[in-house]
Structure formats: structure tokens, C-alpha cells
């Protein structure tokens, strides 16, 4: 059995994955803008989901999950209402950003959406007893100001 990764390795890998996600989302928004000129928001979202289904399904099966287990949720470990809520909000968010990209373009949509970390901190505080720290609030104000400058600069 392999030794568990050190916390420093996990931290570094976490940063690498976060930056990789930012780069890939940036590219995805630009590609989506082009694709949305010929496909509807719902068709593109369906294709995104289909791709995610195939990739995640193959990985889960390779990790030893049975096909039946792919659609089973152990309610002793996971809250079914919370899983349902996150599925609903993720779907609504994906459709909202695709609609925004189609109407405003990738650049403007991304600039407006970049305020989401402030909402992460706010919802974490409101729903999960998280701490809303002063640097986060100040950074959030700067994000909104920067977004307004960029979007209104035309």
C-alpha cells in the first residue's frame, strides 16, 4: 500500500489544480462563446454534461465502483437534500453563465462572474458557520469595483 501524501504535497497540488482550473475555465469560456453562435445554451450544456458523465463514469468504474453504485448515494454519509441542492445550484449556475457568455461574450461574463469568491465567503458564513474576514470583504469590494470599471469602460 502506498504511503499517504504529505500535507505539503496536498497543499502544492491543491494550488496547481486551482490554477489549472482557472486556465481551463478561461479557455472554456472563449470556446463556449464561439460554439454558442451555432448551438443553444441548453444543447451545449447537455453536451458538457454528457462529457462529464462519460469521464466521471469511466474514472469511477476504474476505481472499482460497480455500474449500479454510480447512481446510489449512501445517505448515512451524504445528505440527500444537500446533494440535491448542490445539483440544482450547479445546474442553474452553468446555464446562467452560458446564457451570459452568449449574450455578453466571454470576457464580460468572466469579469462579472469573478465576484463569486465573495459569495462563497458570504454563503459559507450564513449557512455553515464560516468566518467572513475583513481581508475577504475588502477584496470583494475591490473585485466589484474592478468589474464595474471593466464592464462600464465601453
C-alpha positions as CSV (number, residue, x, y, z in Angstrom):
1,X,0.0,0.0,0.0
2,X,1.4,3.4,-0.9
3,X,2.1,5.9,1.8
4,X,-0.3,8.8,2.1
5,X,0.8,12.1,0.5
6,X,2.2,14.7,2.9
7,X,0.1,17.8,3.7
8,X,2.7,20.0,1.9
9,X,2.3,17.9,-1.2
10,X,-1.5,18.1,-1.0
11,X,-1.3,21.9,-0.5
12,X,1.0,22.3,-3.5
13,X,-1.2,20.0,-5.6
14,X,-4.2,22.0,-4.5
15,X,-2.7,25.2,-5.8
16,X,-1.6,23.6,-9.1
17,X,-5.1,22.2,-9.6
18,X,-6.7,25.6,-8.8
19,X,-4.5,27.4,-11.3
20,X,-5.1,24.7,-13.9
21,X,-8.9,25.1,-13.3
22,X,-8.6,28.8,-13.8
23,X,-6.7,28.4,-17.1
24,X,-9.1,25.7,-18.3
25,X,-12.2,27.8,-17.4
26,X,-10.7,30.8,-19.2
27,X,-10.2,28.6,-22.3
28,X,-13.7,27.0,-21.9
29,X,-15.4,30.4,-21.8
30,X,-13.7,31.5,-25.0
31,X,-14.5,28.3,-26.8
32,X,-18.1,28.4,-25.4
33,X,-18.6,31.9,-26.8
34,X,-17.7,30.6,-30.3
35,X,-19.8,27.4,-30.0
36,X,-22.8,29.4,-28.7
37,X,-23.1,31.2,-32.0
38,X,-24.3,27.9,-33.5
39,X,-25.7,25.9,-30.6
40,X,-28.3,26.8,-28.0
41,X,-27.3,27.2,-24.3
42,X,-29.2,24.0,-23.5
43,X,-27.6,22.0,-26.2
44,X,-24.1,23.0,-25.2
45,X,-24.9,22.4,-21.5
46,X,-26.3,18.9,-22.4
47,X,-23.0,18.2,-24.3
48,X,-20.9,19.4,-21.3
49,X,-22.9,17.1,-19.0
50,X,-22.7,14.2,-21.4
51,X,-18.9,14.6,-21.5
52,X,-18.7,14.9,-17.7
53,X,-20.9,11.8,-17.3
54,X,-18.6,9.7,-19.5
55,X,-15.4,10.9,-18.0
56,X,-16.6,10.6,-14.3
57,X,-18.3,7.3,-15.1
58,X,-15.2,5.8,-16.6
59,X,-13.0,7.0,-13.7
60,X,-15.4,5.7,-11.0
61,X,-15.6,2.3,-12.8
62,X,-11.8,2.2,-13.0
63,X,-11.7,2.9,-9.2
64,X,-13.8,-0.1,-8.6
65,X,-17.3,1.2,-8.4
66,X,-20.0,-1.1,-9.8
67,X,-22.2,0.3,-12.5
68,X,-25.2,0.2,-10.1
69,X,-23.2,2.2,-7.5
70,X,-22.8,5.1,-9.9
71,X,-26.4,6.2,-9.1
72,X,-26.5,5.2,-5.5
73,X,-26.0,7.7,-2.6
74,X,-25.2,6.4,0.9
75,X,-27.5,8.6,2.9
76,X,-25.5,7.7,6.1
77,X,-22.6,9.6,4.7
78,X,-24.2,12.2,2.5
79,X,-27.2,14.4,3.0
80,X,-29.6,13.8,0.1
81,X,-31.2,17.3,0.3
82,X,-27.8,18.9,0.3
83,X,-26.8,16.8,-2.7
84,X,-30.0,17.8,-4.5
85,X,-29.5,21.4,-3.7
86,X,-25.9,21.5,-5.0
87,X,-27.0,19.7,-8.2
88,X,-29.7,22.3,-8.6
89,X,-27.5,25.3,-7.9
90,X,-24.6,23.9,-10.1
91,X,-27.1,23.4,-13.0
92,X,-28.6,26.9,-12.6
93,X,-25.1,28.4,-12.4
94,X,-23.9,26.6,-15.5
95,X,-27.0,27.6,-17.5
96,X,-26.7,31.2,-16.2
97,X,-23.0,31.6,-17.2
98,X,-23.6,30.0,-20.6
99,X,-26.5,32.4,-21.2
100,X,-24.3,35.3,-20.1
101,X,-21.5,34.2,-22.4
102,X,-24.0,34.0,-25.3
103,X,-25.4,37.5,-24.6
104,X,-22.3,39.4,-23.4
105,X,-19.4,37.4,-24.6
106,X,-16.8,35.5,-22.7
107,X,-14.7,38.5,-21.4
108,X,-17.6,40.5,-19.9
109,X,-19.2,37.4,-18.5
110,X,-16.0,36.3,-16.8
111,X,-15.3,39.7,-15.4
112,X,-18.8,39.8,-13.8
113,X,-18.7,36.2,-12.6
114,X,-15.3,36.7,-10.9
115,X,-17.2,38.1,-7.9
116,X,-18.2,34.6,-6.9
117,X,-15.4,34.2,-4.2
118,X,-17.2,36.9,-2.2
119,X,-20.4,34.9,-2.4
120,X,-18.6,31.7,-1.4
121,X,-17.4,33.5,1.8
122,X,-20.8,35.0,2.4
123,X,-22.8,31.7,2.0
124,X,-20.1,29.9,4.0
125,X,-20.7,32.3,6.8
126,X,-24.5,32.3,6.5
127,X,-25.1,28.6,6.1
128,X,-22.1,26.8,7.5
129,X,-20.8,29.0,10.4
130,X,-17.8,30.1,8.4
131,X,-15.9,33.3,9.2
132,X,-16.2,36.4,7.0
133,X,-12.8,38.1,7.5
134,X,-12.0,41.7,6.8
135,X,-9.5,41.0,4.0
136,X,-12.1,38.9,2.2
137,X,-14.6,41.8,2.5
138,X,-12.1,44.3,1.3
139,X,-11.0,42.1,-1.6
140,X,-14.7,41.6,-2.5
141,X,-15.2,45.3,-2.7
142,X,-12.2,45.7,-5.0
143,X,-13.5,42.8,-7.2
144,X,-16.8,44.6,-7.6
145,X,-15.1,47.9,-8.3
146,X,-12.7,46.3,-10.8
147,X,-15.6,44.5,-12.5
148,X,-17.6,47.7,-12.8
149,X,-14.6,49.6,-14.3
150,X,-14.0,46.9,-16.9
151,X,-17.7,46.4,-17.8
152,X,-18.6,50.1,-17.9
153,X,-15.5,51.2,-19.7
154,X,-17.1,50.9,-23.2
